[in-house]
Structure formats: C-alpha cells, structure tokens
C-alpha cells in the first residue's frame, strides 16, 4: 500500500546515508489492520465460475443496508440468521464487525456483476468459535447466505463456496484451513459445503445453535 507522504532525512553516522521516512495517514490504519488480519479481501479480485465471474466486496452500509435488510427478512434466511426486522437490526449486526477489531469482514458477493449473496470472512482462530474446536493460527471462517430466492436450489451454493475457497487460499498464504459452522438443521447448506470439498468433522454446540463443523484443507484443495 503506497504511503501518503514521503520525506527524506539524513541518517546519523559517518557515512551520512540518506534514510526514507514514510508517514501514513490516520485513515489508512483500519486498512492496514485488515491487511494484517485478513489480507484485504477488498483487493482479492474476481474468480471465474461456471455461472460467471464472482468477487467479494466489503459491505458499505450507506449503499447496501436496504438490500441486506430485505435479504435478512426473507423467511428462509431469517430462520437461521435470526436478523429479521428493521434496518436497525441489520445495521447493528454489520456495525459489530465494521467497528470491531477487524477480524471479521462483511462482504457482498457479486456474480456476473450483480450482488446476490452475503458473506462474512473471519479469522476463526480469533473468534469465539475457536473455543469449540482445535483451532490453528490463521484458520479462516465463512458465513454466507444467498439473498435472492430465485438463486437457491440450483447448485449455486456449491459453486460459490468453491470460488470463495479459491479466493481465500490464493490470497491468504498463511491460511491452511477454511472452516464453517452451519446450523446442523440446515441440510442444504451442509450439503453445499460437502459438495464444495469440505469434510464434516463433528457437531459443536455454539451459544446460538448446534452446528456442523466443516473443514476444507489447503493440502487437499486440488482433489475436486
């Protein structure tokens, strides 16, 4: 990431060598923190899929709140996310991440140029979920929902999970595993993860649900 201001000063010592001092604007600090925690999903770019190019873009509440509120109030989504209600409910959920320490980044998923899914890419080893399984450093977690009902039941979940797996492994070299913890009752979601190369590890009891712990290993990424 380029600095916003560069000045040159003379270094101490007999050679009087010049040293470059970089000053970063305060506004860049959240991006630097994000880069350290999640290697900047904003810059991951697109990946080709059979349904068209897919990319992740961090949520901007001013632009995306109305769309996400509509998705959260879809009965199929609300049954598992439990975020139905006014825009304030959705905004509070987003703000907890956007104003937090940066270990979770809420994103829109764009397929062939249009927003059609919501994702949370998070550092599982820094999340409370790490207390429920033997976490490894830089484990990356995934939450997702497909927002428009017309896009469900067509195998897109598997397609998109494969795409996001590639994005994570390509852009997070320190990550050796991707994990997910869908509600054990949500059999279509569990099936989509398994079809995308995740293995079912065990059931875990989380405060808000009983979940299937799904794991995708970097070492096995080329077996699909």
N, C-alpha and C positions, 0 to 999 in steps of 0.2 A: 504494500500500500504506500503510495508516494507521500512524503511529508508535505505539509502546507507551507513550510518556511524553512529555508536552509541558510545558515550563516557560516562564515569561516573565521576561525580564531587561530592564534599562534600557540602551538603547544610548548610547554616548558621543556627545557633540556638543551644540551649543547648544539644539537642539530637544528633547533628551531623549526621542527617539522610542522606542517600545517595539519590541523585536525578539523574534520567536518562535524558540526553540531546540528542535530535535527530537532526541530521543535514541532510538536503535533498539536493541532487544535483540540480543545476540550471535547468538541462534538464528535471527534473520531474515536474517543475512548470506548464507547459501547461497541463499536465495530471491531476494535482490537480485542476486546474481551470475548466477543462472539467468535472471532477467528481462533482464539486460543481454546475455547470450549468446544466449538462445533465446526471449525474450519470453514466458516462463512457460507452457509447454504445459498445465500443470495447470489453467489458467483459460481454455482455449480454448473450452470448451463442446462442444455436440453439433452435428452437421450431418445433415440428412435425406438418406437414400439410398433407393433402391427396395426395399432389404432391411430397412429400419428405421433409426432414429436411430443414429448412430455417434459415439463420442467416444474420446479418448485420456486415459488416467490414468496418471501416473508409477507405476512399479513400487514396491511395498513388499515387500522380501524376506520379512519375517515373515508376510505374508499370501499372497504369490504364488509363493514358491520351489517348493513341491511341484508346483503346476500347470505352471510353466515347465520344471521338470526333466522332467516327463512329456512335454511337447512336444519338448524337445531330444533325447529318446531315441526319438522316432518315426523310423523308418528314412528316410523321405522328407526329414525335416528334417535329421537327422544327416548325411546325405550331403553337404550344402552348408554347414551351420553348424559341423559337427565339434565339437559340445559335448555329445555323448552321454556318459553316465557317472553318477556320484553327484551328489547335490545340491551337493556342494562345488564341482564343476566349473562348474555353472550360477551358483552364488553368486559365485565368483571373477570370472566374466565380468561380472556385474552390478556387483560392488563396484569394478571398474576404472573404471566410469562414475560410480557414485554417490559414490565417494570421490575422484574426479578433479577437474578444473578446471571442470566444468560444461558443457563444450562438446558433450556427448552425453547425452541423457536417455532411459533405457529406459522404455517405456510398454506397458501393456496396451491392446488395442483392444477396446472394448465395443460389440457390435452388438445393438440392441434389448434392452439391459440386461444381456447376458451376455458374459463375457470369451471371446474366440475367436481372438485374434491378438496377436502381439508385435511391437513397433515400436521402432526406435532413431531418434530425430530428432536430427540432429547438425549442427554448424557445419562444413560441408565445407571452408571456407576456412581453418579452424583445425586440420584433421585431416591426418594424413599423406597421405591421398588427394590433397590439393591439390598434392603434388609430381608428380602424374601427369597433370594436365590444367591448362589455363589458368584457374585459379580466380578468381572475383570476390568482393569483400567481401560477406559475409552469404549466400553460397551455402548452401543448406540441403540436407543429405543425408538419405536414407531407407534404412533396412534393415527388412525385415519378414519374418514367417512367419505362415502360417495354421496355428494349432495343432491343430485337430481335423480329421482326415482327411475327415470327413463334409461339411466345408465347402469342400473342394477340388474343382476340376473343374467348378464351377458358375458361373464368371464373377465370383465374389466378389472375387477379387484386383483386377480392373479397377475394380469398384465402390468398393472401399475405397481404392484409390490415388487415384481421383478425389476421394473425400471428404477424404482427408488433404491432397491438393493444395490444396483449397479452404480447409481449416483453416490451412495454412501461409501461403498468400497473404493470407488475411483477417487473420491475427494477427501476421504478420511483415512490416510495411510496408517494411522495408529490404531484404528478400529479393527479388531479381529473377529468380532461377532455383532450381529444385529439381533435384538430381542424384541418381542412383542408380548402383550398380555391381554388378548381379547377375552371378553366375558365367555365363560365356558358354555353358556346357553346359546351364544351366537354362532351356531354351527356353520352358516355360510361364510362368516369371517374366518373361523378356524380352518375351514376347507381351503379358502383362498390362500392363506398363509402356507398351508402344506403343499398346495399345488405350485406355489412360488419358490419352493425349495427349503422352507423352514421345517424343522422337525419338532414334533410335540415332545417336550421334555418332562413336564409334570404339571399338576394343578397346584396353584398357590392361592392362599387366602389373603386378599387385599382388603383394606378397610371398606371399600365401596362395592366389591364384587368378588366372586370366586372366578379365577382366571386360568386360562390355559397358557403356560409359559412356552412360547415358541422361540426357537433359536435358529439362526442362519449363520453358518460358519464361513469365514473368508476362504479357508483352506478347501472348502467344497463348492465354491461358487461356480466352477466350470463344469459341474456334473449335470446340470439341467440340459 
